[in-house]
Amino acid sequence: MSNDSPQKAILVVFAVALVCSVVVSVAAISLRPYQLAHQIFNRAQHIVKLADLMPTNAEALSKKDLMDIFLQLDARVIDIDAGKFAKNLNPVTFDQRKAAADPGRSVTIPAEHDVARLGRRSRFANVYLVWDGGQLKRIILPIHGQGMWSTIYGYIALQADLNTIAGVTFYEQGETPGLGTQIQLPDWQAKWQGRQLWDENGELRFRIATGRVAAESAAARYEVDALSGATVTASGITSLVHYWFGEYGFQPFLTYLREMPPSRADN
Ligand SMILES: Cc1cc2nc3c(=O)[nH]c(=O)nc-3n(C[C@H](O)[C@H](O)[C@H](O)COP(=O)(O)O)c2cc1C
């Protein structure tokens, strides 16, 4: 076959495409365990920080040390709709995100309640209880919802009153760098600390404001400063908080916890 023949050109293109696709597939398959390990480590890092268990020498901490801290947390699975602990599910192996894609372990969210624009959600959630001796210090709850371009995943830690925010973190998002990604700025996330979700009448008042929140204003108890150039993402965050702390999210579980305070031993 001559070098100028169209058949040879097609053959070469086909051979190059085949080799490239094999290389990409092998790389994707062989890197998958590393990606999964990284995802688990990344989430553990965010949770340990929210639990206020990150040592001061965090940079010197090995991955193993961090995972040891994470594994000491009181991890549990809850049944979101029943508002109770799901004692038959193992918190170490239960994966809420996988469950959300499993028809047997997830529910469709009716459009009129789907303010976080999720479509479906898992019936169960991984939560983490943080103890100070025998006293509940914090509870860490997973949250997710639609931003401008992507599904945003994070956690909120509540203080023992189950109303005051102890911290927030967003560990995965695909918003625009410099705009929507500002939700990951530590200084902005620090503004969530001490804000409350509900007022005395049980109304869910928390939200990201549309501007700066004056410290002396009545709103300062419930609202966090806006992010410049990122109103769409910020409004997605307000909506996802309203979904997850509303009656179709964690409200039944938090009501149950107030009535039946958990103890460290009943895990
Ligand atoms: C290419 C492009 C990407 C954008 N990405 C985001 C984003 O990730 N999050 C966001 O809230 N706004 C994003 N915006 C801006 C929104 O369209 C909107 O102008 C902005 O949220 C309004 O915020 P402001 O009220 O603070 O000006 C983007 C705009 C453009 C043109």
The ligand as a MOL file (V3000), in Angstrom:
LIG
                    3D

  0  0  0     0  0            999 V3000
M  V30 BEGIN CTAB
M  V30 COUNTS 31 33 0 0 0
M  V30 BEGIN ATOM
M  V30 1 C -19.2860 32.9510 32.0300 0
M  V30 2 C -20.0070 33.3440 33.2910 0
M  V30 3 C -19.9220 32.5280 34.3990 0
M  V30 4 C -20.5780 32.8520 35.5760 0
M  V30 5 N -20.5030 32.0250 36.6500 0
M  V30 6 C -21.1840 32.3200 37.7730 0
M  V30 7 C -21.1580 31.4370 38.8820 0
M  V30 8 O -20.4800 30.3960 38.9230 0
M  V30 9 N -21.9140 31.7790 39.9620 0
M  V30 10 C -22.6730 32.9180 40.0020 0
M  V30 11 O -23.3520 33.1350 40.9960 0
M  V30 12 N -22.6680 33.7800 38.9830 0
M  V30 13 C -21.9560 33.5100 37.8740 0
M  V30 14 N -21.9840 34.3670 36.8210 0
M  V30 15 C -22.6340 35.6680 36.9970 0
M  V30 16 C -24.1610 35.5870 36.9740 0
M  V30 17 O -24.6050 35.5040 35.6640 0
M  V30 18 C -24.7460 36.8170 37.6550 0
M  V30 19 O -24.3790 37.9560 36.9230 0
M  V30 20 C -24.2340 36.9940 39.0610 0
M  V30 21 O -24.4950 35.8540 39.8230 0
M  V30 22 C -24.8880 38.1950 39.7410 0
M  V30 23 O -24.1770 38.4480 40.9300 0
M  V30 24 P -24.1780 39.9510 41.5680 0
M  V30 25 O -25.6220 40.1950 41.9100 0
M  V30 26 O -23.3290 39.8670 42.8020 0
M  V30 27 O -23.6450 40.8400 40.5300 0
M  V30 28 C -21.3270 34.0380 35.6530 0
M  V30 29 C -21.4140 34.8600 34.5150 0
M  V30 30 C -20.7660 34.5280 33.3580 0
M  V30 31 C -20.8720 35.4320 32.1670 0
M  V30 END ATOM
M  V30 BEGIN BOND
M  V30 1 1 1 2
M  V30 2 1 2 3
M  V30 3 2 2 30
M  V30 4 2 3 4
M  V30 5 1 4 5
M  V30 6 1 4 28
M  V30 7 2 5 6
M  V30 8 1 6 7
M  V30 9 1 6 13
M  V30 10 2 7 8
M  V30 11 1 7 9
M  V30 12 1 9 10
M  V30 13 2 10 11
M  V30 14 1 10 12
M  V30 15 2 12 13
M  V30 16 1 13 14
M  V30 17 1 14 15
M  V30 18 1 14 28
M  V30 19 1 15 16
M  V30 20 1 16 17
M  V30 21 1 16 18
M  V30 22 1 18 19
M  V30 23 1 18 20
M  V30 24 1 20 21
M  V30 25 1 20 22
M  V30 26 1 22 23
M  V30 27 1 23 24
M  V30 28 2 24 25
M  V30 29 1 24 26
M  V30 30 1 24 27
M  V30 31 2 28 29
M  V30 32 1 29 30
M  V30 33 1 30 31
M  V30 END BOND
M  V30 END CTAB
M  END
